[in-house]
Amino acid sequence: MGEFEPGRPGSGTSAGEDEVVALCSELIRIDTSNYGDHSGPGERAAAEYIAEKLAEVGLEPRIFESHQGRASTVARIEGEDRSRPALLIHGHTDVVPANADDWTRDPFAGEVADDCVWGRGAVDMKDMDAMTLAVVRDRLRSGRKPPRDIVLAFLADEEAGGTYGAKFLVDKHPDLFEGVTEAIGEVGGFSFTVNENLRLYLIETAEKGMHWMRLTVDGTAGHGSMTNKDNAITELCEAVGRLGRHEFPVRLTKSVRGFLDELSDAFGVELDPEDMDPTLARLGGIARMIGPTLRNTAAPTMLGAGYKVNVIPGQAAAHVDGRYLPGHEEEFLADLDRVLGPRVKRESLHTDTALETDFDGSLVDAMQAALKAEDPIARAVPYMLSGGTDAKSFSQLGIRCFGFAPLQLPPELDFAGMFHGVDERVPVDGLRFGVRVLDRFIDNC
């Protein structure tokens, strides 16, 4: 017999808790590296693995392949009250590439060591995929229907914008999400320990919008030994330098304002949004996620020009990752063009919408109650994600999206640094905690 767990009815651990670590390890061992150009292994093997796990407990999963190897798995669980709107639980199966030489452990071995599951995707986001599978399998084996229909979607291509995953399904198979009004997905529900009496759990209620762009400057080509006052490289580098050093003005959205109010209460201090550095320093690693939500951002990421050392090229190019706050897209683009100047041509490569929803309603109540039941010092708070998720695609169907992949984390773990980082890993206890919370959440969703 297992040990009694406070806050959980009965004694012992659930089958979901028992198998979540193995599921996470097995998913990590399936290399789904996404290079953004179809040169990787694709997600087909992961889609088939997930479909098999769902079929074993009586579901009828469907695999949708948008391009050779680029596959997603979708299934619907029948709820007790089918007249109610459905809930979507989504996760992506692709991961960013990893260079094994940089890692302490093999990034695709799914090794369990030091009380963690190690590997690429451990937090982004095969942990949530595994937790979802574990909870669903346990509930269906024991005959526990959810209160309403739940659509499960395990998606390809999120790491490259979702074109071959969520976007494909929303555009080509919207019927899969018939009746869905709310959704939960990644990068939310993780803990930040304030003190021994308070742990904040950050629920994603907003995401910044996206503008990936290419900047070009045309100049006069010529010999490198001659004076050239129309050097495209010089002009572009000066513009990129201005942009890289530019600080956009602070603009507080309701999600960020709500988060700052919670921080003010937790730390017992009045916060000045114009001078957040002292407070951000107290947040440790997650400050890297929170700081960029105070303002629009534009990060130069690539430079390219020329083909020979003694030739001044006629054109120079750069790439920029631009992220704008909900409601501030026009301001962002106007500021961008002003900083870059008239010589720089701006070409849009990939754009996506900004999202924001209120931190209220019965679904939020269910999240808070599930967290509190498993962690008595838990407090759920809203926050904005500085990056983006597949929620952007699902919002096009009118679905209200939240980030809720619950994890209780040790205070010393640099959780934000795990995303796309070296030695990505997730605590075993965090996975088991997530299974318990998700199970409770589904009971009341």
Disulfide bonds with the S-S distance in Angstrom:
none
